[in-house]
Amino acid sequence: MLHDANLTADDAAVVVLHKPWMVASKLIDELVEPRMLAKGIQPAWYASGAAKNMAHTLFELGPGALGETYNKMAVSFVAMVRDYTPEAGAAFVRTLQRLQNRLWRPCASDPDPRGARASV
C-alpha cells in the first residue's frame, strides 16, 4: 500500500507512540483543545507545552485515580474515534457521565452538574 502511494522519505515519517499515552493525548486534544481555540489561545497553549503536560498527567494519574472507569473511558473513546457510529458516541457519553458521577462531590453553594441543586 505504501509503495503504491509513491511515498519517499521526504513525504512521510514514522512515529512510534505508546498507545495508552496516545489515547490520553487524543482525549486532551478532543476535550480541551476546542476550548483553547474558542478562547483564541490554542497556539500559545501548544507552544507552552501545556497540552503535552496535560496528556502526560492524564496518562500517569488517570488510571490510578479513576480505576476501571478510566480504562472504560479509554476503550469507549478509541472505539468511537476508530469507527464512529451513534451507538459508539452514546457509549462514550455514558462512560463520561459515569465518570462525572464518580467525581462529583456535592457542595451546598455549587449547582449539581447533573441538573439538581446540591444539598448537604
MMTF fields as JSON, N, C-alpha, C and O atoms, coordinates in Angstrom:
{
  "mmtfVersion": "1.0.0",
  "mmtfProducer": "UNKNOWN",
  "numBonds": 479,
  "numAtoms": 480,
  "numGroups": 120,
  "numChains": 1,
  "numModels": 1,
  "chainsPerModel": [1],
  "groupsPerChain": [120],
  "chainIdList": ["A"],
  "bondAtomList": [4, 2, 8, 6, 12, 10, 16, 14, 20, 18, 24, 22, 28, 26, 32, 30, 36, 34, 40, 38, 44, 42, 48, 46, 52, 50, 56, 54, 60, 58, 64, 62, 68, 66, 72, 70, 76, 74, 80, 78, 84, 82, 88, 86, 92, 90, 96, 94, 100, 98, 104, 102, 108, 106, 112, 110, 116, 114, 120, 118, 124, 122, 128, 126, 132, 130, 136, 134, 140, 138, 144, 142, 148, 146, 152, 150, 156, 154, 160, 158, 164, 162, 168, 166, 172, 170, 176, 174, 180, 178, 184, 182, 188, 186, 192, 190, 196, 194, 200, 198, 204, 202, 208, 206, 212, 210, 216, 214, 220, 218, 224, 222, 228, 226, 232, 230, 236, 234, 240, 238, 244, 242, 248, 246, 252, 250, 256, 254, 260, 258, 264, 262, 268, 266, 272, 270, 276, 274, 280, 278, 284, 282, 288, 286, 292, 290, 296, 294, 300, 298, 304, 302, 308, 306, 312, 310, 316, 314, 320, 318, 324, 322, 328, 326, 332, 330, 336, 334, 340, 338, 344, 342, 348, 346, 352, 350, 356, 354, 360, 358, 364, 362, 368, 366, 372, 370, 376, 374, 380, 378, 384, 382, 388, 386, 392, 390, 396, 394, 400, 398, 404, 402, 408, 406, 412, 410, 416, 414, 420, 418, 424, 422, 428, 426, 432, 430, 436, 434, 440, 438, 444, 442, 448, 446, 452, 450, 456, 454, 460, 458, 464, 462, 468, 466, 472, 470, 476, 474],
  "bondOrderList": [1, 1, 1, 1, 1, 1, 1, 1, 1, 1, 1, 1, 1, 1, 1, 1, 1, 1, 1, 1, 1, 1, 1, 1, 1, 1, 1, 1, 1, 1, 1, 1, 1, 1, 1, 1, 1, 1, 1, 1, 1, 1, 1, 1, 1, 1, 1, 1, 1, 1, 1, 1, 1, 1, 1, 1, 1, 1, 1, 1, 1, 1, 1, 1, 1, 1, 1, 1, 1, 1, 1, 1, 1, 1, 1, 1, 1, 1, 1, 1, 1, 1, 1, 1, 1, 1, 1, 1, 1, 1, 1, 1, 1, 1, 1, 1, 1, 1, 1, 1, 1, 1, 1, 1, 1, 1, 1, 1, 1, 1, 1, 1, 1, 1, 1, 1, 1, 1, 1],
  "groupList": [{"groupName": "MET", "atomNameList": ["N", "CA", "C", "O"], "elementList": ["N", "C", "C", "O"], "formalChargeList": [0, 0, 0, 0], "bondAtomList": [1, 0, 2, 1, 3, 2], "bondOrderList": [1, 1, 2], "singleLetterCode": "M", "chemCompType": "L-PEPTIDE LINKING"}, {"groupName": "LEU", "atomNameList": ["N", "CA", "C", "O"], "elementList": ["N", "C", "C", "O"], "formalChargeList": [0, 0, 0, 0], "bondAtomList": [1, 0, 2, 1, 3, 2], "bondOrderList": [1, 1, 2], "singleLetterCode": "L", "chemCompType": "L-PEPTIDE LINKING"}, {"groupName": "HIS", "atomNameList": ["N", "CA", "C", "O"], "elementList": ["N", "C", "C", "O"], "formalChargeList": [0, 0, 0, 0], "bondAtomList": [1, 0, 2, 1, 3, 2], "bondOrderList": [1, 1, 2], "singleLetterCode": "H", "chemCompType": "L-PEPTIDE LINKING"}, {"groupName": "ASP", "atomNameList": ["N", "CA", "C", "O"], "elementList": ["N", "C", "C", "O"], "formalChargeList": [0, 0, 0, 0], "bondAtomList": [1, 0, 2, 1, 3, 2], "bondOrderList": [1, 1, 2], "singleLetterCode": "D", "chemCompType": "L-PEPTIDE LINKING"}, {"groupName": "ALA", "atomNameList": ["N", "CA", "C", "O"], "elementList": ["N", "C", "C", "O"], "formalChargeList": [0, 0, 0, 0], "bondAtomList": [1, 0, 2, 1, 3, 2], "bondOrderList": [1, 1, 2], "singleLetterCode": "A", "chemCompType": "L-PEPTIDE LINKING"}, {"groupName": "ASN", "atomNameList": ["N", "CA", "C", "O"], "elementList": ["N", "C", "C", "O"], "formalChargeList": [0, 0, 0, 0], "bondAtomList": [1, 0, 2, 1, 3, 2], "bondOrderList": [1, 1, 2], "singleLetterCode": "N", "chemCompType": "L-PEPTIDE LINKING"}, {"groupName": "THR", "atomNameList": ["N", "CA", "C", "O"], "elementList": ["N", "C", "C", "O"], "formalChargeList": [0, 0, 0, 0], "bondAtomList": [1, 0, 2, 1, 3, 2], "bondOrderList": [1, 1, 2], "singleLetterCode": "T", "chemCompType": "L-PEPTIDE LINKING"}, {"groupName": "VAL", "atomNameList": ["N", "CA", "C", "O"], "elementList": ["N", "C", "C", "O"], "formalChargeList": [0, 0, 0, 0], "bondAtomList": [1, 0, 2, 1, 3, 2], "bondOrderList": [1, 1, 2], "singleLetterCode": "V", "chemCompType": "L-PEPTIDE LINKING"}, {"groupName": "LYS", "atomNameList": ["N", "CA", "C", "O"], "elementList": ["N", "C", "C", "O"], "formalChargeList": [0, 0, 0, 0], "bondAtomList": [1, 0, 2, 1, 3, 2], "bondOrderList": [1, 1, 2], "singleLetterCode": "K", "chemCompType": "L-PEPTIDE LINKING"}, {"groupName": "PRO", "atomNameList": ["N", "CA", "C", "O"], "elementList": ["N", "C", "C", "O"], "formalChargeList": [0, 0, 0, 0], "bondAtomList": [1, 0, 2, 1, 3, 2], "bondOrderList": [1, 1, 2], "singleLetterCode": "P", "chemCompType": "L-PEPTIDE LINKING"}, {"groupName": "TRP", "atomNameList": ["N", "CA", "C", "O"], "elementList": ["N", "C", "C", "O"], "formalChargeList": [0, 0, 0, 0], "bondAtomList": [1, 0, 2, 1, 3, 2], "bondOrderList": [1, 1, 2], "singleLetterCode": "W", "chemCompType": "L-PEPTIDE LINKING"}, {"groupName": "SER", "atomNameList": ["N", "CA", "C", "O"], "elementList": ["N", "C", "C", "O"], "formalChargeList": [0, 0, 0, 0], "bondAtomList": [1, 0, 2, 1, 3, 2], "bondOrderList": [1, 1, 2], "singleLetterCode": "S", "chemCompType": "L-PEPTIDE LINKING"}, {"groupName": "ILE", "atomNameList": ["N", "CA", "C", "O"], "elementList": ["N", "C", "C", "O"], "formalChargeList": [0, 0, 0, 0], "bondAtomList": [1, 0, 2, 1, 3, 2], "bondOrderList": [1, 1, 2], "singleLetterCode": "I", "chemCompType": "L-PEPTIDE LINKING"}, {"groupName": "GLU", "atomNameList": ["N", "CA", "C", "O"], "elementList": ["N", "C", "C", "O"], "formalChargeList": [0, 0, 0, 0], "bondAtomList": [1, 0, 2, 1, 3, 2], "bondOrderList": [1, 1, 2], "singleLetterCode": "E", "chemCompType": "L-PEPTIDE LINKING"}, {"groupName": "ARG", "atomNameList": ["N", "CA", "C", "O"], "elementList": ["N", "C", "C", "O"], "formalChargeList": [0, 0, 0, 0], "bondAtomList": [1, 0, 2, 1, 3, 2], "bondOrderList": [1, 1, 2], "singleLetterCode": "R", "chemCompType": "L-PEPTIDE LINKING"}, {"groupName": "GLY", "atomNameList": ["N", "CA", "C", "O"], "elementList": ["N", "C", "C", "O"], "formalChargeList": [0, 0, 0, 0], "bondAtomList": [1, 0, 2, 1, 3, 2], "bondOrderList": [1, 1, 2], "singleLetterCode": "G", "chemCompType": "PEPTIDE LINKING"}, {"groupName": "GLN", "atomNameList": ["N", "CA", "C", "O"], "elementList": ["N", "C", "C", "O"], "formalChargeList": [0, 0, 0, 0], "bondAtomList": [1, 0, 2, 1, 3, 2], "bondOrderList": [1, 1, 2], "singleLetterCode": "Q", "chemCompType": "L-PEPTIDE LINKING"}, {"groupName": "TYR", "atomNameList": ["N", "CA", "C", "O"], "elementList": ["N", "C", "C", "O"], "formalChargeList": [0, 0, 0, 0], "bondAtomList": [1, 0, 2, 1, 3, 2], "bondOrderList": [1, 1, 2], "singleLetterCode": "Y", "chemCompType": "L-PEPTIDE LINKING"}, {"groupName": "PHE", "atomNameList": ["N", "CA", "C", "O"], "elementList": ["N", "C", "C", "O"], "formalChargeList": [0, 0, 0, 0], "bondAtomList": [1, 0, 2, 1, 3, 2], "bondOrderList": [1, 1, 2], "singleLetterCode": "F", "chemCompType": "L-PEPTIDE LINKING"}, {"groupName": "CYS", "atomNameList": ["N", "CA", "C", "O"], "elementList": ["N", "C", "C", "O"], "formalChargeList": [0, 0, 0, 0], "bondAtomList": [1, 0, 2, 1, 3, 2], "bondOrderList": [1, 1, 2], "singleLetterCode": "C", "chemCompType": "L-PEPTIDE LINKING"}],
  "groupTypeList": [0, 1, 2, 3, 4, 5, 1, 6, 4, 3, 3, 4, 4, 7, 7, 7, 1, 2, 8, 9, 10, 0, 7, 4, 11, 8, 1, 12, 3, 13, 1, 7, 13, 9, 14, 0, 1, 4, 8, 15, 12, 16, 9, 4, 10, 17, 4, 11, 15, 4, 4, 8, 5, 0, 4, 2, 6, 1, 18, 13, 1, 15, 9, 15, 4, 1, 15, 13, 6, 17, 5, 8, 0, 4, 7, 11, 18, 7, 4, 0, 7, 14, 3, 17, 6, 9, 13, 4, 15, 4, 4, 18, 7, 14, 6, 1, 16, 14, 1, 16, 5, 14, 1, 10, 14, 9, 19, 4, 11, 3, 9, 3, 9, 14, 15, 4, 14, 4, 11, 7],
  "groupIdList": [1, 2, 3, 4, 5, 6, 7, 8, 9, 10, 11, 12, 13, 14, 15, 16, 17, 18, 19, 20, 21, 22, 23, 24, 25, 26, 27, 28, 29, 30, 31, 32, 33, 34, 35, 36, 37, 38, 39, 40, 41, 42, 43, 44, 45, 46, 47, 48, 49, 50, 51, 52, 53, 54, 55, 56, 57, 58, 59, 60, 61, 62, 63, 64, 65, 66, 67, 68, 69, 70, 71, 72, 73, 74, 75, 76, 77, 78, 79, 80, 81, 82, 83, 84, 85, 86, 87, 88, 89, 90, 91, 92, 93, 94, 95, 96, 97, 98, 99, 100, 101, 102, 103, 104, 105, 106, 107, 108, 109, 110, 111, 112, 113, 114, 115, 116, 117, 118, 119, 120],
  "secStructList": [7, 6, 6, 6, 6, 6, 7, 7, 6, 6, 6, 7, 7, 7, 7, 7, 7, 7, 2, 2, 2, 2, 2, 2, 2, 2, 2, 2, 2, 2, 2, 6, 2, 2, 2, 2, 2, 2, 6, 6, 7, 2, 2, 2, 2, 2, 2, 6, 6, 2, 2, 2, 2, 2, 2, 2, 2, 2, 2, 2, 2, 2, 2, 2, 2, 2, 6, 2, 2, 2, 2, 2, 2, 2, 2, 2, 2, 2, 2, 2, 2, 2, 1, 7, 7, 2, 2, 2, 2, 2, 2, 2, 2, 2, 2, 2, 2, 2, 2, 2, 2, 2, 2, 7, 7, 7, 7, 6, 6, 1, 5, 7, 6, 6, 1, 1, 5, 7, 7, 7],
  "xCoordList": [0.825, 0.0, 0.875, 0.635, 1.886, 2.742, 3.517, 3.735, 3.933, 4.65, 3.753, 4.205, 2.479, 1.537, 1.321, 0.984, 1.504, 1.308, 2.523, 2.488, 3.605, 4.836, 5.402, 5.857, 5.373, 5.917, 7.432, 7.995, 8.07, 9.519, 9.798, 8.883, 11.05, 11.439, 11.084, 10.92, 10.964, 10.587, 9.086, 8.649, 8.294, 6.837, 6.225, 5.102, 6.936, 6.317, 7.306, 8.521, 6.756, 7.575, 6.854, 5.631, 7.614, 7.053, 7.35, 8.49, 6.321, 6.473, 5.929, 4.816, 6.708, 6.273, 5.786, 6.502, 4.548, 3.958, 3.413, 3.002, 3.415, 2.792, 1.288, 0.839, 0.5, -0.925, -1.657, -2.429, -1.467, -2.183, -1.849, -2.722, -0.599, -0.258, -0.943, -1.423, -0.986, -1.629, -3.114, -3.668, -3.765, -5.189, -5.367, -6.261, -4.518, -4.603, -4.379, -5.081, -3.419, -3.121, -4.296, -4.644, -4.901, -6.035, -7.247, -8.006, -7.435, -8.521, -8.344, -9.3, -7.125, -6.855, -7.123, -7.746, -6.658, -6.895, -8.38, -8.802, -9.163, -10.59, -11.418, -12.405, -11.029, -11.851, -11.398, -12.219, -10.113, -9.598, -9.268, -9.553, -8.679, -8.246, -9.364, -9.105, -10.589, -11.629, -11.867, -12.184, -11.719, -11.884, -10.741, -10.951, -9.541, -8.398, -8.559, -8.246, -9.048, -9.298, -10.36, -10.201, -11.439, -12.522, -12.037, -12.528, -11.083, -10.537, -9.458, -8.986, -9.07, -8.037, -6.63, -5.717, -6.439, -5.11, -4.528, -3.565, -5.108, -4.635, -3.139, -2.432, -2.618, -1.188, -0.305, 0.673, -0.646, 0.15, 0.039, 1.007, -1.14, -1.368, -0.452, 0.186, -0.389, 0.516, 1.98, 2.79, 2.32, 3.715, 4.256, 5.445, 3.391, 3.84, 4.111, 4.722, 3.659, 3.811, 2.673, 2.693, 1.673, 0.569, -0.208, -0.616, -0.417, -1.16, -0.422, -1.022, 0.875, 1.688, 1.711, 1.638, 1.811, 1.819, 0.48, 0.448, -0.622, -1.935, -2.07, -2.561, -1.626, -1.695, -0.854, -1.288, 0.342, 1.22, 0.598, 0.645, 0.025, -0.609, -1.802, -1.973, -2.628, -3.769, -3.293, -3.862, -2.262, -1.712, -1.163, -1.395, -0.437, 0.193, -0.789, -0.715, -1.706, -2.575, -3.976, -4.62, -4.453, -5.821, -6.163, -7.147, -5.385, -5.743, -5.777, -6.673, -4.831, -4.816, -5.934, -6.528, -6.222, -7.245, -8.656, -9.566, -8.836, -10.18, -10.456, -11.596, -9.423, -9.604, -10.149, -9.787, -11.021, -11.577, -12.364, -12.493, -12.889, -13.632, -12.722, -13.166, -11.45, -10.512, -10.342, -10.373, -10.161, -9.991, -11.231, -11.115, -12.412, -13.648, -13.759, -14.215, -13.34, -13.365, -12.423, -12.792, -11.222, -10.249, -10.754, -10.65, -11.293, -11.786, -12.954, -12.994, -13.902, -15.056, -14.641, -15.228, -13.644, -13.148, -12.485, -12.753, -11.619, -10.939, -11.965, -11.858, -12.954, -13.987, -14.745, -15.047, -15.051, -15.792, -14.959, -15.473, -13.686, -12.83, -12.486, -12.418, -12.274, -11.873, -12.974, -12.707, -14.202, -15.303, -16.568, -17.351, -16.765, -17.878, -19.219, -19.486, -20.042, -21.453, -22.193, -21.587, -23.475, -24.217, -24.14, -24.099, -24.12, -24.03, -22.676, -22.609, -21.608, -20.277, -20.197, -19.607, -20.775, -20.806, -21.592, -21.168, -22.746, -23.566, -22.845, -22.955, -22.109, -21.362, -20.29, -20.075, -19.61, -18.593, -19.222, -18.692, -20.341, -21.033, -21.471, -21.34, -21.984, -22.376, -21.182, -21.302, -20.038, -18.83, -18.434, -18.057, -18.514, -18.203, -19.188, -18.796, -20.45, -21.443, -21.148, -21.29, -20.739, -20.356, -19.136, -19.047, -18.214, -17.032, -17.424, -16.922, -18.315, -18.79, -19.473, -19.231, -20.309, -20.993, -20.014, -20.235, -18.932, -17.921, -17.139, -16.776, -16.882, -16.036, -16.793, -16.215, -18.077, -18.819, -19.028, -19.536, -18.631, -18.815, -19.71, -19.375, -20.842, -21.763, -21.17, -20.448, -21.493, -21.143, -22.387, -22.991, -22.77, -24.042, -24.164, -25.269, -23.064, -23.147, -23.031, -23.261, -22.684, -22.485, -23.69, -24.282, -24.058, -25.143, -24.673, -23.501, -25.567, -25.286, -25.173, -26.123, -24.032, -23.886, -24.865, -25.024, -25.517, -26.492, -27.882, -28.825, -28.038, -29.287, -29.997, -30.874, -29.67, -30.326, -29.419, -28.218, -29.95, -29.14, -28.558, -29.214, -27.357, -26.725, -27.388, -27.827, -27.45, -27.952, -26.97, -26.4, -26.786, -25.82, -26.552, -25.935],
  "yCoordList": [-1.183, 0.0, 1.256, 2.17, 1.315, 2.493, 2.643, 3.762, 1.536, 1.588, 2.163, 2.938, 1.775, 2.274, 3.78, 4.425, 4.331, 5.771, 6.575, 7.805, 5.892, 6.552, 7.487, 8.587, 7.055, 7.867, 7.745, 6.682, 8.85, 8.861, 9.335, 9.715, 9.311, 9.786, 11.254, 11.698, 11.998, 13.417, 13.607, 14.677, 12.572, 12.67, 12.124, 12.486, 11.274, 10.567, 10.383, 10.48, 10.119, 9.827, 8.768, 8.644, 8.021, 7.019, 7.464, 7.779, 7.484, 7.86, 6.712, 6.237, 6.284, 5.213, 5.838, 6.605, 5.497, 6.016, 4.869, 3.837, 5.064, 4.119, 4.374, 5.472, 3.369, 3.589, 4.187, 5.125, 3.709, 4.348, 5.829, 6.616, 6.226, 7.651, 8.396, 9.515, 7.78, 8.423, 8.631, 9.656, 7.68, 7.837, 9.039, 9.858, 9.149, 10.295, 11.6, 12.584, 11.607, 12.803, 13.18, 14.355, 12.191, 12.464, 12.937, 13.782, 12.401, 12.883, 14.372, 15.144, 14.762, 16.182, 17.0, 18.059, 16.516, 17.232, 17.427, 18.507, 16.403, 16.467, 17.197, 17.851, 17.093, 17.661, 19.049, 19.839, 19.355, 20.629, 21.596, 22.791, 21.085, 21.958, 22.851, 24.027, 22.356, 23.258, 24.477, 25.557, 24.313, 25.46, 26.459, 27.67, 25.945, 26.829, 27.588, 28.775, 26.887, 27.533, 28.617, 29.712, 28.322, 29.299, 30.534, 31.638, 30.356, 31.49, 32.23, 33.284, 31.68, 32.313, 32.088, 32.831, 31.068, 30.831, 29.471, 29.017, 28.822, 27.496, 27.464, 26.601, 28.373, 28.309, 28.46, 27.73, 29.388, 29.59, 28.388, 28.021, 27.777, 26.595, 25.458, 24.814, 25.211, 24.171, 24.567, 23.754, 25.811, 26.256, 26.187, 25.941, 26.402, 26.377, 24.969, 24.797, 23.965, 22.585, 22.125, 21.003, 22.987, 22.639, 21.422, 20.583, 21.315, 20.169, 18.871, 17.892, 18.871, 17.679, 17.369, 16.205, 18.395, 18.179, 17.618, 16.738, 18.123, 17.596, 16.132, 15.31, 15.814, 14.424, 13.515, 12.429, 13.968, 13.158, 12.956, 11.857, 14.01, 13.917, 12.972, 12.145, 13.09, 12.186, 10.742, 9.847, 10.507, 9.168, 8.608, 7.445, 9.436, 8.983, 8.805, 7.82, 9.75, 9.752, 9.204, 8.715, 9.28, 8.865, 7.445, 7.244, 6.449, 5.076, 4.82, 4.132, 5.357, 5.154, 5.891, 5.374, 7.107, 7.92, 7.466, 7.56, 6.978, 6.662, 5.171, 4.761, 4.363, 2.922, 2.419, 2.912, 1.434, 0.804, 1.789, 1.582, 2.855, 3.849, 4.49, 4.777, 4.715, 5.28, 4.329, 4.751, 3.048, 2.066, 2.003, 1.923, 2.039, 2.021, 3.272, 3.206, 4.415, 5.658, 5.539, 5.911, 5.029, 4.901, 3.945, 4.24, 2.82, 1.836, 2.402, 2.25, 3.052, 3.596, 4.762, 4.952, 5.543, 6.641, 6.112, 6.607, 5.107, 4.537, 3.945, 4.133, 3.233, 2.652, 3.744, 3.59, 4.836, 5.926, 6.599, 6.888, 6.849, 7.548, 6.642, 7.103, 5.371, 4.438, 4.253, 4.257, 4.092, 3.825, 4.437, 3.753, 5.738, 6.425, 5.877, 5.731, 5.584, 5.287, 6.018, 6.344, 6.283, 6.897, 6.07, 6.622, 4.746, 3.878, 4.039, 4.067, 4.143, 4.328, 5.69, 5.807, 6.708, 8.027, 8.003, 8.586, 7.327, 7.227, 6.451, 6.798, 5.406, 4.621, 5.486, 5.4, 6.324, 7.203, 8.224, 8.481, 8.804, 9.782, 9.12, 9.724, 7.898, 7.191, 6.986, 7.114, 6.67, 6.493, 7.81, 7.83, 8.917, 10.222, 10.575, 11.156, 10.232, 10.501, 9.686, 10.193, 8.427, 7.611, 8.223, 8.234, 8.723, 9.377, 10.627, 10.864, 11.425, 12.631, 12.259, 12.893, 11.25, 10.825, 10.346, 10.546, 9.716, 9.229, 10.385, 10.332, 11.42, 12.523, 13.647, 14.369, 13.806, 14.946, 14.8, 13.784, 15.825, 15.861, 17.051, 18.179, 16.826, 17.938, 18.999, 18.702, 20.219, 21.373, 22.251, 22.484, 22.735, 23.456, 24.637, 24.942, 25.304, 26.505, 26.219, 27.117, 24.999, 24.676, 23.972, 23.107, 24.338, 23.603, 22.202, 21.996, 21.27, 19.904, 19.914, 20.312, 19.483, 19.493, 18.539, 18.576, 17.694, 16.766, 17.38, 16.734, 18.638, 19.336, 19.696, 20.559, 19.089, 19.397, 20.256, 20.331, 20.891, 21.655, 20.692, 19.725, 20.947, 20.116, 20.371, 21.481, 19.347, 19.507, 18.851, 17.8, 19.488, 18.969, 18.62, 18.164],
  "zCoordList": [0.0, 0.0, 0.0, -0.789, 0.871, 0.907, -0.395, -0.86, -0.984, -2.257, -3.353, -4.196, -3.328, -4.335, -4.228, -5.221, -3.077, -2.883, -3.309, -3.289, -3.696, -4.133, -3.075, -3.389, -1.843, -0.759, -0.727, -0.991, -0.401, -0.215, 1.203, 1.933, 1.578, 2.908, 3.112, 4.248, 2.04, 2.133, 2.338, 2.76, 2.041, 2.098, 3.388, 3.74, 4.081, 5.206, 6.344, 6.168, 7.494, 8.674, 9.489, 9.43, 10.238, 11.135, 12.554, 12.897, 13.365, 14.765, 15.61, 15.387, 16.561, 17.447, 18.742, 19.386, 19.116, 20.342, 21.169, 20.639, 22.45, 23.372, 23.317, 23.645, 22.906, 22.659, 23.866, 23.668, 25.097, 26.214, 26.376, 26.743, 26.109, 26.174, 25.03, 25.212, 23.862, 22.712, 22.966, 22.57, 23.617, 23.945, 24.873, 24.661, 25.901, 26.822, 26.054, 26.284, 25.157, 24.366, 23.47, 23.361, 22.835, 21.947, 22.745, 22.271, 23.95, 24.811, 25.113, 25.048, 25.439, 25.704, 24.445, 24.514, 23.297, 22.04, 21.773, 21.359, 22.005, 21.684, 22.738, 22.402, 24.007, 25.075, 25.534, 26.002, 25.408, 25.907, 24.763, 24.854, 23.709, 22.613, 22.063, 21.804, 21.871, 21.35, 22.243, 21.744, 23.541, 24.45, 24.291, 24.355, 24.084, 23.88, 22.558, 22.468, 21.545, 20.252, 20.385, 19.845, 21.098, 21.286, 22.032, 21.794, 22.928, 23.676, 22.891, 23.319, 21.744, 20.929, 21.438, 21.079, 22.274, 22.851, 22.477, 23.093, 21.471, 21.089, 20.743, 21.263, 19.882, 19.567, 20.814, 20.977, 21.67, 22.887, 23.818, 24.484, 23.862, 24.703, 24.263, 25.095, 22.96, 22.454, 22.648, 23.094, 22.316, 22.403, 23.824, 24.026, 24.805, 26.2, 26.715, 27.77, 25.975, 26.434, 27.323, 27.829, 27.52, 28.414, 27.916, 28.719, 26.614, 26.077, 26.373, 26.816, 26.125, 26.394, 27.885, 28.277, 28.713, 30.164, 30.644, 31.504, 30.092, 30.461, 30.062, 30.835, 28.844, 28.378, 29.267, 29.649, 29.588, 30.44, 31.829, 32.381, 32.38, 33.695, 33.651, 34.547, 32.614, 32.485, 32.354, 32.978, 31.555, 31.379, 32.692, 33.019, 33.439, 34.675, 35.825, 36.559, 35.983, 37.163, 36.92, 37.849, 35.682, 35.385, 35.8, 36.513, 35.379, 35.732, 37.246, 37.734, 37.97, 39.422, 40.131, 41.078, 39.668, 40.318, 39.968, 40.792, 38.753, 38.269, 38.168, 37.948, 38.326, 38.308, 36.985, 35.917, 37.075, 35.885, 35.022, 33.815, 35.622, 34.85, 33.799, 32.687, 34.147, 33.172, 31.989, 30.833, 32.288, 31.214, 30.326, 29.103, 30.931, 30.146, 29.287, 28.145, 29.834, 29.067, 27.864, 26.75, 28.082, 27.001, 25.92, 24.729, 26.327, 25.362, 24.553, 23.332, 25.229, 24.509, 23.611, 22.546, 24.019, 23.201, 21.931, 20.837, 22.075, 20.91, 19.943, 18.731, 20.475, 19.611, 18.859, 17.675, 19.538, 18.915, 17.825, 16.744, 18.1, 17.143, 15.955, 14.815, 16.227, 15.174, 14.129, 12.927, 14.592, 13.665, 14.251, 14.91, 14.005, 14.648, 14.18, 12.987, 15.167, 14.963, 16.076, 17.097, 15.91, 17.013, 18.298, 19.398, 18.148, 19.33, 20.032, 21.261, 19.25, 19.85, 20.532, 21.606, 19.932, 20.562, 21.855, 22.853, 21.849, 23.06, 24.155, 25.33, 23.786, 24.779, 25.431, 26.64, 24.636, 25.203, 26.145, 27.226, 25.743, 26.594, 27.907, 28.972, 27.843, 29.075, 30.001, 31.219, 29.42, 30.234, 30.884, 32.056, 30.138, 30.726, 31.836, 32.849, 31.657, 32.699, 33.96, 35.072, 33.792, 34.96, 35.651, 36.878, 34.859, 35.41, 36.178, 37.276, 35.611, 36.295, 37.611, 38.637, 37.582, 38.802, 39.862, 41.056, 39.422, 40.361, 40.983, 42.158, 40.197, 40.647, 41.338, 42.151, 41.029, 41.559, 43.049, 43.522, 43.784, 45.239, 45.553, 45.191, 46.218, 46.476, 47.392, 48.344, 47.076, 47.892, 47.905, 46.858, 49.064, 49.208, 48.247, 47.799, 47.92, 47.092, 45.597, 44.787, 45.211, 43.8, 43.218, 43.864, 41.994, 41.343, 40.971, 40.658, 41.004, 40.588, 39.064, 38.39, 38.499, 37.041, 36.367, 35.147, 37.142, 36.58, 36.552, 36.093, 37.041, 36.894, 38.187, 38.16, 39.308, 40.57, 41.435, 41.175, 42.433, 43.368, 44.392, 44.78, 44.82, 45.85, 47.189, 47.488, 47.965, 49.333, 50.275, 49.981, 51.405, 52.386, 53.654, 54.617]
}
